[in-house]
């Protein structure tokens, strides 16, 4: 297993530099700005103002981030660190059955597949090649959360800091992508991000603790 370091970079750019742009693209309007998405089975509603955006983010925290995305990143990180391509692909397949992330699938896999292809030159090419082959064969989708976890492991980056950056960057992306169309004030956006960031430490601890528990079963990790 790749050991975590004591580094505590303060931003996604500092974390990965120019080596892996996925962190900078997460939550961007071009890829993952789903704050104005159509309603679906788990209760998301179209965002029309600051209140509905706040409600969207709260539901995203509860239904998607804590329940599926962070545990997925942790599991993918450990599979990649151990060179477990088969287990990583199996996790990818299990994510298809998660209704919480169904409406995010197209954007997620578009980002994940693009970034996974950029990992080919990395030292552990076997796992990347097997994952890409599974995607090309239609046996996997390439979720961006899994590619994110793989990237953290392959760059020997600290998992906890990676999770924090993931949450912060995704939340910032949702807020910024909605700010212009909703004509939100900069102070409102800053306050909303600060409020949502208060949940991050507990969500990270929950994901890390769940990964170490033999009874974690939601997505089979």
C-alpha positions as semicolon CSV with decimal commas, in nm:
position;residue;x (nm);y (nm);z (nm)
1;X;0,000;0,000;0,000
2;X;0,124;0,348;-0,081
3;X;0,187;0,533;0,240
4;X;0,042;0,876;0,299
5;X;0,287;1,161;0,340
6;X;0,278;1,452;0,575
7;X;0,222;1,700;0,293
8;X;-0,077;1,927;0,329
9;X;-0,109;2,127;0,007
10;X;-0,366;2,404;0,021
11;X;-0,522;2,377;-0,321
12;X;-0,588;2,126;-0,600
13;X;-0,321;2,299;-0,808
14;X;-0,066;2,256;-0,531
15;X;-0,173;1,898;-0,480
16;X;-0,115;1,779;-0,834
17;X;0,045;2,069;-1,014
18;X;-0,003;2,032;-1,388
19;X;0,024;1,655;-1,383
20;X;-0,343;1,573;-1,349
21;X;-0,604;1,839;-1,441
22;X;-0,901;1,639;-1,315
23;X;-0,899;1,829;-0,987
24;X;-0,923;2,161;-1,167
25;X;-1,205;2,035;-1,392
26;X;-1,426;1,875;-1,130
27;X;-1,741;2,079;-1,094
28;X;-1,669;2,294;-1,397
29;X;-1,956;2,414;-1,616
30;X;-1,831;2,200;-1,905
31;X;-1,834;1,873;-1,716
32;X;-2,008;1,844;-1,382
33;X;-2,228;2,150;-1,339
34;X;-2,551;1,967;-1,272
35;X;-2,697;2,214;-1,027
36;X;-2,973;2,294;-1,274
37;X;-3,046;1,932;-1,362
38;X;-3,391;1,785;-1,403
39;X;-3,564;1,624;-1,103
40;X;-3,498;1,256;-1,047
41;X;-3,599;0,975;-0,816
42;X;-3,389;1,084;-0,519
43;X;-3,535;1,431;-0,488
44;X;-3,311;1,677;-0,676
45;X;-3,501;1,978;-0,802
46;X;-3,415;2,246;-1,056
47;X;-3,210;2,526;-0,903
48;X;-3,374;2,865;-0,946
49;X;-3,240;3,080;-0,661
50;X;-3,002;3,083;-0,366
51;X;-3,238;2,884;-0,145
52;X;-3,289;2,605;-0,397
53;X;-2,913;2,595;-0,463
54;X;-2,854;2,556;-0,089
55;X;-3,113;2,277;-0,080
56;X;-2,949;2,108;-0,378
57;X;-2,608;2,113;-0,211
58;X;-2,753;1,976;0,111
59;X;-2,913;1,686;-0,071
60;X;-2,595;1,631;-0,272
61;X;-2,398;1,606;0,052
62;X;-2,640;1,357;0,200
63;X;-2,735;1,141;-0,097
64;X;-2,431;1,151;-0,326
65;X;-2,114;1,275;-0,164
66;X;-2,123;1,097;0,171
67;X;-2,308;0,788;0,057
68;X;-2,134;0,708;-0,271
69;X;-1,860;0,940;-0,397
70;X;-1,619;0,963;-0,104
71;X;-1,636;0,589;-0,024
72;X;-1,575;0,520;-0,394
73;X;-1,265;0,739;-0,399
74;X;-1,127;0,569;-0,088
75;X;-1,186;0,221;-0,230
76;X;-1,036;0,310;-0,568
77;X;-0,732;0,458;-0,394
78;X;-0,666;0,137;-0,204
79;X;-0,730;-0,087;-0,506
80;X;-0,484;0,116;-0,713
81;X;-0,226;0,122;-0,435
82;X;-0,241;-0,258;-0,423
83;X;-0,253;-0,300;-0,800
84;X;-0,598;-0,458;-0,785
85;X;-0,729;-0,396;-1,135
86;X;-0,996;-0,666;-1,120
87;X;-1,136;-0,529;-0,795
88;X;-1,131;-0,175;-0,933
89;X;-1,330;-0,283;-1,239
90;X;-1,576;-0,470;-1,018
91;X;-1,627;-0,154;-0,814
92;X;-1,691;0,040;-1,136
93;X;-1,960;-0,212;-1,230
94;X;-2,127;-0,192;-0,889
95;X;-2,157;0,185;-0,915
96;X;-2,398;0,141;-1,206
97;X;-2,660;0,015;-0,963
98;X;-2,646;0,325;-0,742
99;X;-2,955;0,539;-0,811
100;X;-2,799;0,835;-0,628
101;X;-2,548;0,895;-0,907
102;X;-2,749;0,793;-1,213
103;X;-2,808;1,150;-1,333
104;X;-2,436;1,225;-1,288
105;X;-2,320;0,925;-1,493
106;X;-2,266;1,083;-1,835
107;X;-2,063;1,377;-1,707
108;X;-1,875;1,165;-1,455
109;X;-1,764;0,904;-1,704
110;X;-1,673;1,160;-1,969
111;X;-1,432;1,326;-1,726
112;X;-1,306;0,997;-1,586
113;X;-1,232;0,837;-1,922
114;X;-1,050;1,143;-2,051
115;X;-0,833;1,169;-1,744
116;X;-0,766;0,796;-1,723
117;X;-0,622;0,803;-2,073
118;X;-0,373;1,064;-1,951
119;X;-0,240;0,825;-1,687
120;X;-0,093;0,585;-1,943
121;X;0,265;0,712;-1,892
122;X;0,251;0,645;-1,517
123;X;0,472;0,381;-1,362
124;X;0,189;0,138;-1,289
125;X;0,060;0,110;-1,643
126;X;-0,080;-0,239;-1,596
127;X;-0,371;-0,129;-1,381
128;X;-0,448;0,169;-1,604
129;X;-0,429;-0,041;-1,920
130;X;-0,661;-0,306;-1,777
131;X;-0,909;-0,043;-1,666
132;X;-0,902;0,127;-2,006
133;X;-0,942;-0,210;-2,181
134;X;-1,246;-0,283;-1,967
135;X;-1,397;0,053;-2,063
136;X;-1,330;-0,004;-2,433
137;X;-1,491;-0,349;-2,407
138;X;-1,797;-0,203;-2,239
139;X;-1,726;-0,381;-1,912
140;X;-1,661;-0,059;-1,715
141;X;-1,759;0,307;-1,741
142;X;-1,466;0,500;-1,592
143;X;-1,636;0,699;-1,316
144;X;-1,445;1,018;-1,234
145;X;-1,444;0,935;-0,863
146;X;-1,261;0,609;-0,929
147;X;-1,010;0,774;-1,159
148;X;-0,959;1,039;-0,893
149;X;-0,880;0,775;-0,632
150;X;-0,647;0,596;-0,873
151;X;-0,469;0,925;-0,946
152;X;-0,411;0,999;-0,579
153;X;-0,256;0,657;-0,529
154;X;-0,040;0,666;-0,841
155;X;0,096;1,010;-0,756
156;X;0,156;0,895;-0,395
157;X;-0,060;1,177;-0,265
158;X;-0,220;1,188;0,082
159;X;-0,569;1,042;0,073
160;X;-0,722;1,263;0,339
161;X;-0,608;1,582;0,168
162;X;-0,723;1,447;-0,165
163;X;-1,072;1,390;-0,027
164;X;-1,084;1,740;0,116
165;X;-0,977;1,893;-0,213
166;X;-1,233;1,684;-0,400
167;X;-1,520;1,810;-0,185
168;X;-1,406;2,172;-0,187
169;X;-1,348;2,181;-0,562
170;X;-1,677;2,011;-0,646
171;X;-1,879;2,238;-0,417
172;X;-1,705;2,545;-0,556
173;X;-1,782;2,424;-0,908
174;X;-2,151;2,379;-0,836
175;X;-2,176;2,723;-0,679
176;X;-1,976;2,905;-0,944
177;X;-2,161;2,738;-1,229
178;X;-2,492;2,858;-1,083
179;X;-2,378;3,203;-0,974
180;X;-2,396;3,373;-1,313
181;X;-2,734;3,242;-1,426
182;X;-2,886;3,305;-1,082
183;X;-2,714;3,645;-1,052
184;X;-2,579;3,559;-0,709
185;X;-2,367;3,809;-0,523
186;X;-2,007;3,717;-0,454
187;X;-2,070;3,748;-0,080
188;X;-2,361;3,502;-0,106
189;X;-2,143;3,251;-0,291
190;X;-1,864;3,285;-0,036
191;X;-2,104;3,241;0,254
192;X;-2,265;2,938;0,092
193;X;-1,929;2,774;0,028
194;X;-1,822;2,840;0,387
195;X;-2,145;2,693;0,519
196;X;-2,118;2,381;0,303
197;X;-1,750;2,335;0,388
198;X;-1,842;2,290;0,754
199;X;-1,959;1,938;0,668
200;X;-1,631;1,830;0,509
201;X;-1,435;1,698;0,812
202;X;-1,720;1,474;0,928
203;X;-1,782;1,342;0,576
204;X;-1,416;1,257;0,530
205;X;-1,394;1,080;0,864
206;X;-1,705;0,881;0,782
207;X;-1,562;0,769;0,446
208;X;-1,228;0,669;0,597
209;X;-1,390;0,484;0,887
210;X;-1,634;0,306;0,657
211;X;-1,348;0,186;0,438
212;X;-1,185;0,020;0,738
213;X;-1,508;-0,150;0,848
214;X;-1,576;-0,506;0,727
215;X;-1,950;-0,429;0,731
216;X;-1,938;-0,151;0,473
217;X;-2,182;-0,276;0,212
218;X;-2,356;0,001;0,021
219;X;-2,139;-0,029;-0,286
220;X;-1,960;-0,345;-0,187
221;X;-1,640;-0,184;-0,059
